[in-house]
Structures are given as C-alpha cells and as structure tokens.
Amino acid sequence: ARLNDPVLTLIDECDGMTRGASYLWHSVMTHLAFFEKGRAISLPPLTVVATTNLMSGVPRALKSRFALRLAFDYYDSEDLVTIGKASAAKLDLSIENEDALKFLSENCGGEPRRLNQILLTSKGLAETLTVESAKETMRLLNLYRLGLTKTQIRYLVFLAQANTMTAGLNIIAGGIGEDPKELMMEFEPFLLRQGFVSVTGKGRQLTDKGFAYLESLTTK
C-alpha cells in the first residue's frame, strides 16, 4: 500500500485499551495525526472499526470519536444451524439429519465458537454427527443442558446457596474462584438472557427459572 492510500484499522476488545493507547487513538481520530516530541505526523485517510463486549469499559474520550455505534443481536437457533452446517462441511463431518444440528443449536450457549468446538470434538468421535454423538461430545466437554459450562453451573449453585439467593458479583467471583470482570463478560450474559439470573440493587439474584434449571439437572 502507498502512504496516502486509505487505511482500515480494526481494534478488537477496545475496552481493554490502556489509557496511553486511548490518548493516542483519540489524537489520531481527531486530527488524523499523532504527535511525537511536539511534532505532528500526518496520516492517510483512516477508518477505525472497534469492537467491545463492555461499552462502559471504553474510555469516554475515545468513545466520543466514533460516528456510528452498532449493537448486534444474538444468534438465534436458525442462525446457529446455518453456521453448524458450514462448519461441519469444512470439517468433512457428515450429519445424520437436521435434528442433530438443531440439538446443538439449542445446547451451545448461543455461541458459534462453542458450537464449532462441539463439532470439532465430535469429528474425533465419529464421522457422522447424530443426536447421540452430540450428547456424548457435550458430556466429554463438561457442558450441561443449553450448553452451560461448569463455571456457569457453579455460579448458579453459589446463588442458590446464598442468603435470599442474592450476592454481589465480587462475592460470587471470590466464592467460585473466578475473575469478576471475566465472569461478567464471559459467563453472565447467557444466564441473564435465559432469565436464570437478574440484576438487583443488592447484586445478582437467582430467579425461579434459574432454580428450576438447577433442579432439572439433579432429577435426570
């Protein structure tokens, strides 16, 4: 590329950006230049795309520089089936029938990454994906119904055993040995979307639906 060619830059997980880096990018996006020892170094036309799962963690000054903010919807079951078909084809994994993919789409925690992990592991067990082989793969990966991980189950169990089934995020994280930020960003969203947990003024609270889910695991 030539010096004056337009540039597209992607900043992934920009909520983790250091303060120094955010100042640099603020300058770049405001002046199309960065400054070194009082000297402005001009840049070619620049488009910046940034992603985050935690908007509140993005520095305010940097956030104000973006002209357009887009919030993406979560994948539904139909989307996940489509993704599963494409991933299985890449793995040369045969599919007995669509019931197997539908089962996985409903039991991967709503995440294409976890769906692909299950498919990759299934490929090592059999050349054809069936509902039974999908269940066996989930068992090997320590995944529970709906695709919940052990960490998510421990989170729910901790709340079930807490006073009034309510506890603050830091208390939960300390109780199950997880980092609070990672817990909030990686493990909580699906629990909240499923209605298993609600956020109250006193912290996270296990809902009736969440308690019923835990009971369903013990009765099988």
Phi, psi and omega per residue, in radians:
A1 nan 2.549 3.095
R2 -1.493 2.821 -3.033
L3 -1.010 -0.624 -3.053
N4 -1.662 0.056 3.088
D5 -1.161 2.497 3.077
P6 -1.021 2.568 -3.086
V7 -2.162 2.353 3.018
L8 -1.906 2.167 -3.106
T9 -2.114 2.319 3.098
L10 -1.907 2.203 3.052
I11 -1.943 1.882 -3.112
D12 -1.521 2.453 3.116
E13 0.892 0.982 -3.050
C14 -1.195 -0.200 3.070
D15 -1.173 -0.304 3.131
G16 -1.619 0.100 -3.107
M17 -1.182 2.427 3.098
T18 -1.246 2.842 -3.137
R19 -1.076 -0.737 3.139
G20 -1.065 -0.737 3.128
A21 -1.170 -0.648 3.140
S22 -1.161 -0.623 3.082
Y23 -1.131 -0.725 3.137
L24 -1.079 -0.831 -3.115
W25 -1.201 -0.568 3.069
H26 -1.063 -0.755 3.122
S27 -1.139 -0.763 -3.139
V28 -1.072 -0.779 -3.068
M29 -1.342 -0.389 3.130
T30 -1.505 -0.791 -3.002
H31 -1.939 -0.056 -3.030
L32 0.930 0.731 3.136
A33 -2.852 2.754 2.950
F34 -2.179 2.746 -2.989
F35 -1.978 2.319 3.125
E36 -2.326 2.047 -3.128
K37 0.933 0.751 3.079
G38 1.392 0.001 -3.111
R39 -1.865 2.266 -3.140
A40 -1.460 2.245 3.095
I41 -1.933 1.910 -3.069
S42 -1.243 2.636 -3.128
L43 -2.118 2.756 3.075
P44 -1.240 2.942 3.063
P45 -0.864 2.362 -2.951
L46 -2.374 2.280 2.992
T47 -1.978 2.206 -3.101
V48 -1.967 2.192 3.056
V49 -2.037 2.210 -3.123
A50 -2.180 2.580 3.102
T51 -2.145 2.643 3.092
T52 -2.774 2.609 2.975
N53 -1.799 -0.002 -3.078
L54 -2.461 1.474 -3.076
M55 -1.020 -0.602 -3.117
S56 -1.158 -0.309 -3.134
G57 -1.534 -0.114 3.137
V58 -1.431 2.226 3.132
P59 -0.915 2.377 -3.042
R60 -1.028 -0.730 -3.113
A61 -1.093 -0.697 3.119
L62 -1.218 -0.734 -3.129
K63 -1.007 -0.635 -3.086
S64 -1.229 -0.273 -3.102
R65 -1.409 -0.277 -3.096
F66 -1.488 2.226 -3.100
A67 -1.351 -0.446 -3.037
L68 -2.367 2.293 3.074
R69 -2.105 2.264 -3.120
L70 -2.131 2.322 3.053
A71 -1.900 2.169 -3.081
F72 -1.622 2.498 3.087
D73 -1.324 2.782 3.068
Y74 -1.336 2.748 3.112
Y75 -1.232 2.376 3.022
D76 -1.668 3.088 -3.058
S77 -1.047 -0.683 -3.133
E78 -1.130 -0.737 3.093
D79 -1.044 -0.768 -3.088
L80 -1.182 -0.603 3.063
V81 -1.096 -0.768 3.125
T82 -1.075 -0.777 3.111
I83 -1.108 -0.716 3.137
G84 -1.077 -0.723 3.118
K85 -1.069 -0.788 -3.127
A86 -1.134 -0.738 -3.128
S87 -1.160 -0.712 3.131
A88 -1.112 -0.669 3.120
A89 -1.110 -0.731 3.115
K90 -1.112 -0.599 -3.137
L91 -1.467 -0.073 -3.043
D92 1.003 0.725 3.131
L93 -1.790 2.041 3.119
S94 -1.242 2.670 3.130
I95 -2.112 2.147 -3.101
E96 -1.039 -0.859 3.063
N97 -2.846 3.004 -3.049
E98 -1.189 -0.292 3.107
D99 -1.034 -0.628 -3.134
A100 -1.125 -0.780 3.115
L101 -1.216 -0.641 3.110
K102 -1.109 -0.693 3.097
F103 -1.056 -0.799 -3.129
L104 -1.172 -0.666 -3.132
S105 -1.095 -0.468 3.138
E106 -1.621 -0.090 -3.062
N107 -2.333 0.592 3.114
C108 -2.086 0.307 3.128
G109 1.170 0.317 3.128
G110 1.273 0.239 -3.037
E111 -2.018 2.108 3.052
P112 -0.993 -0.625 -3.129
R113 -1.076 -0.736 3.131
R114 -1.255 -0.635 3.065
L115 -1.035 -0.800 3.141
N116 -1.155 -0.604 3.094
Q117 -1.106 -0.732 3.124
I118 -1.140 -0.737 -3.142
L119 -1.122 -0.729 3.141
L120 -1.107 -0.723 3.115
T121 -1.208 -0.662 3.110
S122 -1.060 -0.637 -3.139
K123 -1.047 -0.564 3.130
G124 -1.327 -0.289 -3.127
L125 -1.651 -0.649 -3.080
A126 -2.767 2.731 -3.139
E127 -1.396 -0.266 -3.126
T128 -2.163 2.297 3.115
L129 -1.480 2.177 3.038
T130 -2.183 2.979 3.082
V131 -1.060 -0.708 -3.116
E132 -1.172 -0.719 3.124
S133 -1.208 -0.554 3.079
A134 -1.146 -0.725 3.104
K135 -1.125 -0.702 3.124
E136 -1.129 -0.689 3.110
T137 -1.117 -0.746 3.104
M138 -1.072 -0.672 3.110
R139 -1.117 -0.732 3.138
L140 -1.147 -0.566 -3.124
L141 -1.556 0.097 -3.129
N142 1.012 0.740 3.069
L143 -1.819 2.475 -3.102
Y144 -1.844 3.101 -3.127
R145 -0.892 2.424 -3.042
L146 1.299 -0.039 3.107
G147 1.604 0.259 3.124
L148 -1.174 2.512 3.119
T149 -1.564 2.988 3.093
K150 -1.052 -0.656 3.129
T151 -1.086 -0.743 3.124
Q152 -1.151 -0.651 3.097
I153 -1.161 -0.741 3.120
R154 -1.113 -0.617 3.076
Y155 -1.051 -0.868 -3.123
L156 -1.141 -0.718 3.133
V157 -1.111 -0.704 3.117
F158 -1.039 -0.779 3.117
L159 -1.147 -0.665 3.139
A160 -1.077 -0.527 -3.098
Q161 -1.646 -0.112 -3.121
A162 -1.401 2.781 3.098
N163 -1.086 2.213 -3.070
T164 0.997 0.332 3.124
M165 0.950 0.635 -3.121
T166 -2.347 2.435 3.088
A167 -2.778 2.667 3.088
G168 -1.279 2.771 -3.090
L169 -1.023 -0.781 -3.114
N170 -1.131 -0.609 3.110
I171 -1.169 -0.759 3.122
I172 -1.090 -0.828 -3.115
A173 -1.031 -0.769 3.119
G174 -1.140 -0.641 -3.098
G175 -1.216 -0.507 -3.114
I176 -1.959 0.097 3.039
G177 1.267 0.713 3.123
E178 -2.176 2.771 3.070
D179 -1.320 2.289 -3.085
P180 -0.988 -0.753 -3.106
K181 -1.159 -0.741 3.130
E182 -1.140 -0.664 3.115
L183 -1.079 -0.769 -3.102
M184 -1.209 -0.666 -3.045
M185 -1.497 -0.619 -2.999
E186 -1.746 -0.681 -2.963
F187 -1.858 -0.502 -3.088
E188 -1.286 -0.715 -2.979
P189 -0.904 -0.776 -3.118
F190 -1.185 -0.639 3.110
L191 -1.116 -0.671 3.112
L192 -1.205 -0.747 -3.131
R193 -1.126 -0.599 3.130
Q194 -1.362 -0.167 -3.132
G195 1.368 0.320 3.125
F196 -1.400 -0.413 -3.101
V197 -2.379 2.540 3.018
S198 -2.190 2.681 3.114
V199 -1.765 2.116 -3.125
T200 -2.083 3.101 3.100
G201 -1.140 -0.356 -3.134
K202 -1.700 -0.037 3.141
G203 2.244 -2.692 3.114
R204 -1.523 2.402 -3.118
Q205 -2.206 2.330 3.069
L206 -1.279 2.239 -3.133
T207 -1.532 2.970 3.064
D208 -1.031 -0.652 3.132
K209 -1.141 -0.695 3.111
G210 -1.159 -0.700 3.121
F211 -1.151 -0.699 3.123
A212 -1.120 -0.649 3.105
Y213 -1.081 -0.791 3.123
L214 -1.091 -0.708 3.117
E215 -1.126 -0.598 -3.138
S216 -1.157 -0.468 3.136
L217 -1.303 -0.559 -3.095
T218 -1.476 -0.281 -3.102
T219 -1.667 0.032 -3.132
K220 -1.808 nan nan
